Amino acid sequence: MTPTEIVQQFFNQVRSGKQPDAAIQHMAEQVLAHQMTAENETTVHRTPANYADHVREMIAAYGDFHLEVQELIAQDDRVYVRWKQTGTHIGEVDGFPPTGQTVIEIASAVYRIENERIVEYWIQIDREGIRLQLQRNA
């Protein structure tokens, strides 16, 4: 499989919330997740199991959300993806109680593929945009 196909399947099955446990089919045993934020860049180690838990946390917060890949570009072993996630705020998020309102997340990431598995990624999420939506809906 090409890096593009691996990332597409990962988004269609795992990141979409449809099959979180399929992460084991697309991710290495240890993945470096570089979380790029304006205030502080952090790197965490992810396993397929804790990534699946992370997706379940998103489902708990935003229900059966809709995920739309808006752009996908590949070069060698790296695949860039930009997406829009739309869900309903049904669970607590960053101290904001559920409002039942629609929340939109805009994010992008670059995934590095090795041996047909995601081994590393750099992600940026419009956290301020999410915070403003939650604050407005509170």
N, C-alpha and C positions, 0 to 999 in steps of 0.2 A: 504494500500500500504506500502511496505517496504521503508526504507530510500533510498536504492539503486534505486528502481523504481522511486521514486520522483525525485531524482537527474538526472537520465537518461531522464525522460520526460522533466525536466527543460532544460537540454542541447539540446535535440532534438527539442524542440519547441521555447524556449526563447533565450538562449545563442547563438544558431545557427543563430539567426536573422530572422528565418522564421515566428515567431509569438511573437514579443516582448510583446504585451499586455496580453499574456497568463501568464505573471509573477504573476498576481493576483491569479492564480490557484495553484501556487507552493510556494509562499513566504508569510510569516506572514505580518501583517500590518506594523510592524517596524522590520527591520533586521539589526543586527550589522555587519558591513563589516569592517574587520580588514585588512588593506592594508599593507602588509609586504614589506618594501623596506629597502635596506641596509642603506640608509641615514636617514630615518625617518619612524617609524611605526605610522600609523594614523588609527583611527576608525571613520567611518562615519555611520550615520543612513540612511538606504535605505528603500524606500517604493516600492511596486511593480510598481507604476507609474513612479517613477524616475529611477528605474532600466530599465524599458522599454525605457525610453528616452535615457539612457546610451547606450543601444543596438542600438538604431537608430543613435546615434552619431558615433558608430563604423561603421555602414553601410554607413553613409555620408563620413567617412574618408577612408574606405577600400572597398566600394562597396558590392556586394553580396558575402561576404567572404565564404570560406570553413572551416568548423570546424571539426577536427578529434580528438575524444577522444582516447588517446593513452594508458591510464591506469585508472582503476577505482577499488578502494578497499574500502570495507565497514567494519566497526566494530561498533556494537551497534547503537548509534544514529548519527554516523559520517560517512561521505563518502568522500574519497580522490579522486580527479580527476586531471589528467594531460592531457593537450590538446595542439594541434598545430592548429593555425588559420592562414590561408593563404588568403590574399586579395590583391587588387590592390590599390595603393596609389592615390586616386582620390580627396581627400579633405585635407585641411590643418591639420597637426598633429604637435603639439608642436612647432609651428612657421615654420615648413617646408612646403613650397608650394607643391601642387600635382605634382608628377613626372610620374604617370602612370606605375610605376614599381611595381613588386611583393614585398610584405612585409610579413614576417613570424613572428608570435608571438608564443612564447613557454611560457606556464603558468601552474600553478597548484593551487588548492584550496582544503580546507577541509570544507565541509558543515555540519552544525549541524541541525538535523531535530527534530522537536517537534510538536506533533499533526498533523502529515502529511504535515508540512510546513517547508521551510527553515527559520530558525530563526537567524542564525549566520553563518559567514564564514570568513576564513583566506585565503587571496589570495596573491600569489607571481607571478609577471610577469617579464620576462627578458626585462626590460625597456632599459637597455644599448644595448642589441642586436637590439632592434627596432630603437633606436637612431642612431646606427652605420649604419643600413640599410638605414635609411632616409638620413643621412649625405652622404653616398656613392652615393646615387641616385640623390642627389640634384645638 
